[in-house]
Every structure is written in structure tokens, then in C-alpha cells.
Amino acid sequence: MTNTVNQLLSFTIVFPMILGLIRMNRIRASYQPFLLLLLLSLTAEVVSEVSIRLTKSNTITSNIYTLLEAGVILYLFYTWGFLKKRPRLMIFLIIIYCVTWAFENLWMGLLVDGFSSYFVMLYSLVTVLLSINEINSLIAAFGGNLFKNAKFLICIGLIIMGVYSVITEGFLLIDPDNSRISRNIFNLFAFINAFVNIVYAIAVWFIPVRDDYYFSRRFKA
């Protein structure tokens, strides 16, 4: 796969981001962190591309992005209620995230010269577990079509990316020399990422409107 195709697929994040900007003033506040996650992802893609062109490396960008992404995802589940009801778990996860990231990137010096694989595996696994828990709650409480439920679609996307990240980082630790199998797994990322971005775009479309939106429109009219 050429670099051009890879770049085009990676920038499919633009589609859910544009939809998010269009609907930003109408959606419920509990979904705002998801829009922040999309903006963060798009910013990381742009900065990473510039960094590669200027320095031939995107290591620093990638390592900083993973920490920010992990934090925003935690905040998303906080606004959805699960972590808000469990503040001790929220604090514990924040501490574990920060300690693990700092150990790999600052103590082991991977911020510039490598990737924080253990941290990525940690927060990806936690994200998958949080997403599965959220889906279980939806199945028990939601009576409609789950494929038209924004929260369900977002969780599906997070699970796909989380499982893929755990697998790829695991192979990176086991096979740091990048054998053919490892390279093939890494090459799948662009397609998986593009698919998840499409899922996110659909999710943004189905994000529920905040309760006072139609009332405020009628009042202004």
C-alpha cells in the first residue's frame, strides 16, 4: 500500500469531525468529549504528517497523543455516568495511566526514541472493558435499534481500535524486528482506522439532541 493511500485513509477522520462541527450546538453535553476525541485525532494526524516530513519521525507526537487520548476517553465514560458513580476507580485509572506513561516515556526514555507499548496496551484494554460494560448496560436498558444508538456505535469503534492496538503492540514487543506477519498486521491499520472513522461518522449523526434544543429554537422564533 502506497503512502498516499495510507494518508488518505487516515484522514477519513475528517468526515465525523465535520459532522460533529455541524451538530456541535445541538448535541447533548455528555457527548462533547467524543467530539474532543475526534478533534484530537485529526490534530494528531496533521501534526504527525508534518513531523514525519520535517524530522522523519512522529514518535514524540504519537506518545503524547496516546496520553491525551487515554485521558479524553476516560472523561467520556465519566460523562456517560459509569466512572462518575465510581470516583475512586476514576482516580485510580488516572494515576495508573500517568505512572505507566511517565515510566515508559520519561524514565525509560521512549518519548523520543520509541513507542510506549505497555501504556498503549494498558489503556486500550481498559477502554475495551469500559466499552463492553457500556454496551451491556445499553442492551439491558435500550429498547430500540442499537445500530442507531450513538453510544453503542462509539463503543463498537473503541472496542475495534482497542483490540487492534493490544494485538499490534503485543506483536511489537514479541517481534521488535518486524517480521512479515507483524508488518501485515500493521498494514491493516489504515483500513481498520478508516472503517472505524466511518462508524464514528454514523455515530455522530445519531447523537441525541440536547433536551432544551427544540424549546430554545421555538422560543427564539
Secondary structure as UniProt FT lines:
FT   HELIX           3..10
FT   HELIX           11..13
FT   HELIX           14..23
FT   TURN            24..26
FT   HELIX           29..31
FT   HELIX           32..55
FT   HELIX           59..79
FT   TURN            80..84
FT   HELIX           87..102
FT   HELIX           103..107
FT   HELIX           110..113
FT   HELIX           117..141
FT   HELIX           146..148
FT   HELIX           150..174
FT   TURN            176..177
FT   HELIX           180..187
FT   HELIX           189..205
FT   TURN            211..212
FT   HELIX           213..220
//
